[in-house]
């Protein structure tokens, strides 16, 4: 597969590095040569200086032979025009990063399809949805649903009070009729558990379960839920705006933005929120605005360090739930070790969405586990595929791969060793990033 990525910003560079590890033919282009510096030397990819809206530059880079053209520059109009040009010049598929939710309405997506823009992605919107989900279930680090909620993935940090710690998986203690543990994050290591493994206190544990068994999983993990009635948001970024607009009506929202002019614009866009012109790093201001009575603090500025420190200050002042946008991947483990409730990484969320377009199997969804080096992939089993020919326990799955559950005729099931996957089943697989291509072969 040959892919061109236009835009060497956070999303484009992260995606290019991810795909380059799998030896896919990647070309990363940008008008600014400084953004491309050293990338081709350190990663298995080509870089080209050029404009994605220049027909000559697109022809020179060989867009007529490309399987997927991805435009993720910071400018929506550039991305849309670049995809239109690429499509007309011969690119098989195109994807544009946008910042207008209106474009995602089904009838408008059809309109863009006719123009030659096959896929649209709005990373800030995806990130805000994860934040809202994190506030709905405060005891979770991550909460993902599949197949209209038939199966749910729960990421939970377990403590000393959890009844599931220090028990080997081969012991028979775990109730696999109600849940399956598919991955464990311990310090900076991701474990796809086998029979001899066990859970330790302070691990982040990933469960797959059905909705009716979520209370049982919460009990097993030793967690207590509490309701969010108020939230304070630090920074007026696009993610902040989308979050303020998407939060349920029962949650009162205060949004702090230090730029005065931007504060007035935010007041027009986020009419449900109380906009405060001030710096959320000022502890006196936070106390003055009643942070001690706030249930959730959300730090989503462009500065990862500031977001982490602000969340730590909020926790010290009594806030129960904190959410930090941490775009510097090296800081994610640091944020987790400091017990920040939920860590959001916009580029990892976006890259997971785009990644599924590069797979040959019938893939409906790819999600990145922010706190772990692992992916959750929703495959559809094809007739005659290897996955349908044996019981799960006899399939000899690749190392670092775990099948969590499947949905058949609209009903979710937790996988057991004797389970047999049938053609048409939606199968939820968990694997470290490097193993996706291997498990993909079982579904082709």
C-alpha positions in Angstrom: 0.0 0.0 0.0 1.2 3.5 -0.8 0.1 6.5 1.3 0.7 10.2 1.0 0.2 12.3 4.2 -0.1 16.1 3.6 0.7 18.0 6.8 3.6 17.3 9.1 1.8 18.6 12.2 1.1 16.5 15.3 -1.5 14.2 13.7 0.3 13.8 10.4 3.7 13.1 11.9 2.4 10.7 14.5 0.5 8.8 11.9 3.5 8.7 9.5 5.7 7.3 12.3 3.1 4.7 13.2 2.7 3.4 9.7 6.4 3.6 8.9 7.0 1.0 11.6 5.0 -1.4 9.6 7.1 -0.8 6.4 4.2 0.8 4.5 5.3 3.0 1.7 4.8 6.5 3.3 5.5 9.9 1.9 5.0 12.9 4.2 4.7 16.3 2.6 4.7 19.8 4.0 5.4 23.3 2.7 7.7 23.9 5.7 11.0 22.0 5.3 11.9 22.5 9.0 8.9 20.2 10.0 10.4 17.4 7.8 13.9 17.7 9.0 15.5 14.4 10.1 12.2 12.4 9.7 13.3 10.5 6.6 16.7 9.7 8.3 15.2 8.4 11.5 12.1 6.6 10.1 11.3 4.4 7.1 9.5 7.1 5.1 10.1 9.6 2.4 9.6 13.4 2.9 8.8 15.9 0.3 8.6 19.7 0.5 5.5 20.9 -1.4 2.0 22.3 -1.3 -0.9 19.8 -1.1 -3.0 22.3 -3.2 -0.4 22.6 -6.0 -1.3 20.3 -8.9 2.3 20.3 -10.0 3.5 19.3 -6.6 0.9 16.5 -6.3 1.9 15.2 -9.7 5.6 15.3 -8.9 5.0 13.3 -5.7 3.1 10.6 -7.7 -0.4 11.1 -6.4 -1.9 9.2 -9.4 -0.6 5.9 -8.0 -1.4 6.4 -4.4 -3.8 4.1 -2.5 -4.7 6.6 0.3 -4.2 10.4 0.4 -4.5 12.0 3.8 -4.7 15.7 4.3 -4.2 16.7 7.9 -2.8 20.3 7.7 -4.2 22.8 10.3 -6.4 24.4 7.6 -9.7 22.8 6.7 -10.1 24.5 3.3 -6.6 23.3 2.3 -7.4 19.7 3.3 -10.6 19.6 1.4 -9.1 21.1 -1.7 -6.1 18.9 -1.5 -8.3 15.8 -1.4 -10.4 17.0 -4.3 -7.3 17.5 -6.4 -5.7 14.2 -5.3 -8.9 12.3 -6.2 -9.1 13.9 -9.6 -5.5 13.1 -10.2 -6.0 9.4 -9.5 -5.8 8.8 -5.7 -7.9 5.7 -4.8 -9.1 7.0 -1.4 -8.9 10.4 0.3 -9.3 11.7 3.9 -9.5 15.3 5.1 -9.2 16.7 8.6 -11.9 19.2 9.3 -13.1 21.6 12.0 -16.7 22.0 11.1 -19.1 19.5 12.7 -21.8 20.4 10.1 -19.7 18.5 7.5 -20.2 15.2 9.4 -24.0 15.2 8.9 -24.8 12.2 6.7 -26.2 14.2 3.8 -23.2 16.4 3.8 -20.8 13.5 3.9 -22.5 12.2 0.7 -21.9 15.7 -0.8 -18.2 15.5 0.0 -18.0 12.0 -1.4 -19.2 13.3 -4.7 -16.5 16.0 -4.6 -13.8 13.3 -4.1 -13.4 13.5 -0.4 -14.1 10.0 0.8 -13.5 10.4 4.5 -13.7 13.2 7.0 -12.1 13.4 10.5 -12.6 16.0 13.2 -10.0 15.1 15.9 -11.2 17.7 18.4 -14.7 16.3 18.2 -13.5 12.8 18.8 -11.5 14.0 21.9 -14.4 15.9 23.4 -16.6 12.7 23.1 -14.0 10.8 25.1 -14.0 13.6 27.8 -17.8 13.5 28.1 -17.7 9.7 28.4 -15.0 10.0 31.1 -17.3 12.3 33.2 -20.3 10.0 32.8 -18.4 7.1 34.5 -15.9 8.7 36.9 -14.3 5.5 38.1 -13.0 4.6 34.7 -9.8 5.6 32.9 -11.2 4.7 29.5 -14.7 3.7 28.3 -15.3 2.5 24.8 -18.4 0.9 23.4 -18.8 -1.4 20.3 -21.8 -2.5 18.2 -24.3 0.0 19.6 -23.1 -0.7 23.2 -23.5 -4.5 23.1 -19.9 -4.8 24.3 -18.1 -2.3 26.4 -14.4 -1.8 27.1 -13.5 -0.5 30.5 -10.1 0.7 31.5 -9.7 0.8 35.3 -6.8 1.5 37.7 -7.1 -1.0 40.5 -5.9 -0.5 44.0 -5.2 -2.7 47.1 -8.9 -3.0 47.8 -9.6 -4.8 44.5 -10.6 -8.5 45.0 -9.0 -9.5 41.7 -5.4 -8.6 42.5 -2.7 -11.2 43.2 -4.6 -14.0 41.6 -3.3 -15.9 38.6 -5.5 -16.1 35.5 -5.2 -19.9 35.5 -6.6 -20.1 39.1 -10.2 -20.1 37.8 -11.1 -17.1 40.0 -12.1 -14.8 37.2 -15.7 -15.0 36.1 -15.3 -15.1 32.3 -19.1 -15.4 31.8 -19.4 -11.8 33.0 -16.1 -10.2 31.8 -12.8 -10.9 30.2 -9.5 -9.1 31.0 -7.8 -8.4 27.7 -4.9 -6.2 28.6 -2.9 -4.8 31.6 -0.7 -1.7 31.8 2.0 -1.9 34.4 4.3 1.0 34.6 5.5 1.4 31.0 4.8 -2.3 30.0 1.6 -3.5 28.2 0.7 -7.1 29.0 -1.7 -9.3 27.1 -2.4 -11.7 29.9 -1.8 -15.4 29.9 -2.6 -18.1 32.5 0.5 -17.4 34.6 0.0 -13.7 34.8 -1.8 -11.8 37.7 -3.0 -8.3 38.4 -1.1 -6.1 40.8 -2.2 -3.0 42.7 -1.9 0.2 40.7 -2.2 -1.7 37.3 -4.5 -0.2 34.7 -6.7 -3.2 33.7 -8.8 -3.4 30.6 -12.1 -5.4 30.7 -14.5 -6.4 28.0 -18.1 -6.9 29.3 -21.7 -6.5 28.5 -23.6 -3.4 29.8 -25.6 -5.4 32.5 -22.3 -6.6 34.0 -20.6 -3.2 34.4 -21.7 -3.0 38.1 -20.2 -6.4 38.8 -16.9 -5.3 37.2 -16.9 -2.1 39.3 -17.4 -4.3 42.4 -14.5 -6.6 41.4 -12.2 -3.7 40.8 -13.1 -2.1 44.2 -14.4 1.1 42.7 -17.0 3.6 43.9 -18.9 5.9 41.5 -19.9 9.5 42.0 -22.0 11.9 39.9 -20.5 15.0 38.2 -22.6 18.1 38.7 -20.0 20.8 38.0 -17.0 21.1 35.8 -14.2 23.7 35.3 -12.4 23.8 31.9 -8.9 25.3 31.5 -8.3 26.9 28.1 -10.6 27.9 25.2 -9.2 25.4 22.7 -11.5 23.7 20.1 -11.6 20.6 22.4 -12.7 22.8 25.3 -15.4 24.4 23.2 -16.7 21.1 21.9 -16.7 19.6 25.4 -18.5 22.6 26.9 -21.2 22.2 24.2 -21.5 18.5 24.6 -21.7 18.1 28.4 -25.1 17.1 29.7 -27.4 19.9 30.8 -27.3 18.9 34.5 -23.5 19.8 34.7 -22.8 23.4 35.3 -19.6 24.6 33.4 -17.0 27.3 34.1 -14.5 27.9 31.3 -11.3 29.9 32.1 -9.5 31.6 29.2 -6.6 34.1 29.8 -7.0 35.9 26.5 -9.6 38.7 26.9 -10.7 38.9 23.3 -11.0 35.1 22.9 -13.2 35.1 26.1 -15.8 37.2 24.4 -15.8 34.9 21.4 -16.2 31.9 23.7 -19.2 33.5 25.4 -21.0 33.5 22.0 -20.0 29.9 21.1 -20.5 28.3 24.5 -23.6 29.9 25.9 -24.2 27.2 28.5 -20.8 27.9 30.1 -19.8 30.7 32.4 -16.7 32.2 30.7 -14.1 33.6 33.1 -11.2 35.8 31.7 -8.3 34.5 33.8 -5.4 32.2 34.0 -6.3 28.8 35.4 -2.8 28.3 36.7 -3.4 31.0 39.2 -4.3 29.1 42.4 -5.8 32.2 44.0 -8.2 32.6 41.1 -9.2 29.0 41.2 -10.0 29.3 44.9 -11.9 32.5 44.2 -14.0 30.7 41.6 -14.8 27.9 44.0 -12.7 25.1 42.8 -13.1 23.3 46.1 -16.7 22.8 45.2 -16.1 21.6 41.6 -16.5 17.9 40.8 -14.4 17.8 37.6 -11.4 19.8 36.3 -10.6 19.5 32.6 -7.2 20.9 31.3 -7.2 21.0 27.5 -4.7 23.8 26.5 -2.0 23.2 23.9 0.6 22.9 26.7 0.9 19.3 28.0 3.0 20.3 31.0 0.6 23.1 32.0 -2.3 20.6 31.8 -0.7 18.0 34.0 0.4 20.6 36.6 -3.0 22.2 36.7 -4.7 18.9 37.2 -2.4 18.1 40.1 -3.2 21.5 41.7 -6.9 20.8 41.2 -6.6 17.4 42.9 -4.7 19.1 45.8 -7.6 21.6 46.1 -10.2 18.8 46.5 -11.4 18.1 42.9 -12.4 14.4 42.6 -12.1 13.9 38.8 -9.4 15.4 36.5 -8.9 15.2 32.8 -5.7 16.3 31.0 -5.0 16.6 27.3 -1.4 15.3 27.0 -0.2 15.5 23.4 3.5 14.8 24.3 3.4 11.0 24.3 6.5 10.8 26.5 4.4 12.5 29.3 1.5 10.1 29.2 3.1 7.6 31.6 4.1 10.5 33.9 0.5 11.7 33.9 -0.8 8.2 34.8 1.8 7.8 37.6 0.5 11.1 39.1 -3.1 9.7 39.2 -4.6 12.1 36.7 -8.0 10.5 36.2 -8.2 10.5 32.4 -5.5 11.3 29.8 -6.6 12.5 26.4 -4.3 12.4 23.3 -5.9 13.9 20.3 -3.4 12.6 17.7 -3.6 9.0 19.0 -7.4 9.1 18.8 -7.2 10.5 15.2 -4.5 8.1 14.2 -6.5 5.1 15.3 -9.5 6.2 13.2 -7.3 6.7 10.1 -5.3 3.5 10.7 -8.3 1.3 10.0 -8.4 2.7 6.4 -5.0 1.0 5.8 -6.1 -2.5 6.7 -7.2 -5.0 4.1 -9.6 -7.0 6.3 -13.2 -5.8 6.9 -12.4 -3.5 9.8 -15.2 -1.3 11.3 -13.2 0.4 14.1 -9.7 0.9 15.5 -9.3 2.5 18.9 -6.0 3.3 20.7 -5.8 2.6 24.4 -4.3 5.9 25.5 -2.5 4.6 28.5 -1.2 1.4 26.9 0.7 0.4 23.8 -2.3 -1.5 22.5 -5.1 -1.2 20.0 -8.7 -2.4 20.0 -9.9 -3.5 16.6 -13.4 -4.5 15.5 -13.2 -7.0 12.6 -16.0 -8.6 10.7 -15.3 -12.3 10.1 -15.5 -13.3 6.5 -16.8 -16.6 5.1 -13.9 -19.0 4.8 -11.5 -16.9 6.9 -9.1 -18.7 9.3 -10.8 -17.2 12.4 -14.0 -19.3 11.6 -12.3 -22.6 11.2 -11.4 -23.6 14.8 -12.3 -23.0 18.5 -10.6 -19.9 19.9 -8.3 -22.1 22.0 -7.1 -24.0 18.9 -6.4 -21.0 16.7 -2.8 -20.5 17.7 -3.3 -16.7 17.7 -0.2 -14.5 17.4 1.6 -13.5 20.6 0.3 -10.3 22.2 -3.2 -10.8 20.8 -6.4 -11.4 22.8 -10.0 -11.8 21.5 -12.3 -10.3 24.0 -15.8 -10.8 22.6 -18.0 -10.9 19.6 -21.5 -9.7 18.5 -23.7 -12.1 16.6 -27.1 -11.1 15.2 -27.0 -7.9 17.4 -26.2 -9.7 20.6 -22.8 -9.5 22.4 -21.0 -12.4 23.9 -17.8 -12.8 26.0 -15.3 -15.1 24.4 -14.3 -18.4 26.0 -11.8 -21.0 24.9 -14.5 -23.1 23.3 -16.1 -20.2 21.4 -16.3 -20.6 17.6 -16.5 -17.4 15.5 -19.0 -17.6 12.6 -19.0 -15.6 9.3 -20.6 -12.2 9.8 -19.7 -12.0 13.5 -18.2 -8.6 14.7 -15.1 -9.6 16.7 -13.4 -7.3 19.2 -9.6 -8.0 19.2 -6.9 -6.5 21.5 -3.3 -6.5 20.5 -0.1 -4.5 20.8 0.3 -2.1 18.0 2.9 -4.3 16.2 0.5 -7.3 16.0 -2.4 -5.8 14.1 -1.2 -7.0 10.7 -0.7 -10.5 12.0 -4.3 -10.8 13.4 -5.7 -9.2 10.3 -4.6 -12.3 8.3 -7.1 -14.4 10.4 -10.0 -12.4 9.0 -9.1 -12.1 5.3 
